[in-house]
Amino acid sequence: MSEAKRADVGAGVLEEIQKRWSPRAFSAQPVPDDALRQLFDAARWAMSSFNEQPWRYVVATKDDSDGYERVLHCLNEFNREWAQTAPVLMLGLAKSTFSRNGKPNRYARHDLGAASAFLTLQASKLDLYVHQMAGILPDVIGETFDLPDDVEPVTGLAIGYLGDPDNLSETLAERERGERTRKSLSEIFFDAAGYGTPARVIERM
């Protein structure tokens, strides 16, 4: 069984953030419908530009074998190798136009990311884990699900309980057990004086 890999973060950071990570080894244990409902509601209440809520998701659970296979084959070969053990697979889509005027919504991907982050943190609260994937097949998704022209496939998501990394390939098992790392605050928070200069507030911490 994989062990939860807590982040070494500063004091006061939410427990759900500390324990969130993206495993590839999932247990076969099904995710209860009431838990999925909580994840979906969390995503639904994310913020978005003009409250457009441009996120859309395709959802498949293992008990729907046909639907699950359809979603699984929308992932690239590398991701299919490990994601097929997750009890829930999803595809994250972004509606790229505003409903009110049909104009392009250049924030749609950002807002989908916010919704998926909310979903992921709610999952963490329930001891569920989400692995988001860029390795998807957009053309296959569009054809498989007959997407409207203004709905763009962006990500895949595998959701479930932690599994045994020994069931992964040797390379993936090694990555599964690897240490979590992040850039320092000074590398990502910059001062108003100019890009690349660490924010002054960082120096006071």
N, C-alpha and C positions, 0 to 999 in steps of 0.2 A: 504494500500500500504506500502510495506517495505520502510524504509528510508535508503539511502546510508550511510554506516558506515565508515567515514573517519578514517584513521589511524593517531595516534598522532606521527608523524615522525619528523625528523630533517629538518632544512631549506634546500631547494634546491631539495628535492626528487620529482620526477615526479608526476604531478597531477594524472596520470593514476594509479600510484602505491598507492597513498594516498587513492583513492576511491575504489580500487579493494577489493572485498571480495566475499565469496562463499555462496550466498543465496540458500535456498531451496524453497522459494515461488516465483513462476514465473507468470508473466502475460500471458494471452492467445494471446497477440499481436504477429503476425507473425514477423519474422526477415526478412527484405528485402534481396533479392538476392545480391544486390550490397554491402550490409553490410557484408554478409557472404563471398563474394569475398575478401573483405579487410582483414577479419580474416584469410582466407586461404592463401592469399599472405604473410601476416605477418609471419605465421608459416613456409611458404616455404623458407623464407629468414633467418631462424635461422642458427646459426653456428653448425658444426658437425665435428667429427673426420674424417680426410681425405676427407672432403666434401662428405661423403657418403649419407647424408640426409636419414637416415634409418626410418624416421617417415612415417607412413601410417595411414589414418583415414577412417573409415566408417561413412557416414553422412546420417541422416534421418530427414526429416522435417514433421510436422504434416499433410501437404497436401498430403503426400504419406502415407496413413494409414497403408498399408501392411508393407512397409519398416520400418516405425516407430515402429510398434509392434514387428518386428523382433529384432530391436535394444533394445527396452525396455525389452524384455524377456531375454536379455543377461546381465541384471543387477540383483544383488541379491534382495531379497524380500524387504529389508529395503529401498533400493534406489528406487526401482520401485514405492513405496508408494508415494513419493513426486516428483520424476523426471518426472512422466507421465504428469505433467502440463507444462513442458518446451516445447517451440515450436520447438526446435532443440535438437536432441540427437546425440552424436558421440561416437565412440570407438577409442581409441588411440592404435595403434599397432607399434611394433618395429621389423624391419628386423634385425635378430641377426647375420647375416654373411655379410662380405664385398663383394660387387659385383665384385671387381677387382681380388680377389683370392679365394673366398669362405671360408676364415678363419673366426673364431668367432669374432664378434665385441662386445667386452664387454662394449663399451660405448653407445650402441644403446639406452638403456633405458634413460641414461643421455641426449642424444641428442633429444629423443622424448620429454622429459621434457622441454628442451629449446624451442622446437618448440611450445609446448602447452603454455609455458609462454609468448612467443611472441604473440600468438593468443589471449591469455587472456588480455594482456595489450592493444592490438588493440581494443578488445571488450570494455574495460574500456573507451577508448577514444570516443566510439560511444554510451556510456551509456547503454551498454549491459553487462551482467554478466555471468560468467562461473563458474560452480561448477564441479570440477574434483572429480572423484570417484575411490577409490580402490576396492569398492565392486562390482566386476563384476564376470561373470561365464566363465572363460577362455575356458573350454571344450565346452560349448554351443556355444561360439563365433567361435571357430575353426570349429565345425561341421556346424553351420548355414551358415558361409560364405566361407567354404571350403578353409581355409587358407593354404598356403604352410608351409612346416615343419619348415622353418626358419623365420616365421613371428609370433611373440608372442603378444597376447593380454595383455595390461598393464593397461589401464585406461578407464573409461567412462567419458563423458563430457556432462553436461546439459547447454544449452545456451539460454538466453532470456532476457527480460526486467523484472524489479522488479515487484513482485506481492504482494498480501495481506497475511501476516503471519497468519491472522485469519483463512485462509483456510487450514492451517496445523494442525496436531494433537497438543494437548496442550503441549506435551513435545518438539516437534520440534519448535513450535511457541516461546516457552521460549528461546530456543537456538538461534533462529533467531534474537531475540531482545537483546541477550547478548552482553556484551562488548568485543571488540577485544583486544587481548593481544599478546605480543611477548616476547621471552627471551631477556635479556639485551645483548648489544654488547660484554661485557666481558665474556659471557657464550658461545659465538660462534666464536669469533676471538681470536686466541691464538698466543702467542709469539714464535719466533724461538727458544727460550731457552727450550721450552718443552710443550707438550700437557697439556692443562688445565690451563696454566698460561696466564692471560689476555694479549693481545698484548700491547706493550708499547705505541703504538700510541693511543690506547684507553685512556690511562691515561692522554694524552695531550689534549684530546678533552674537 
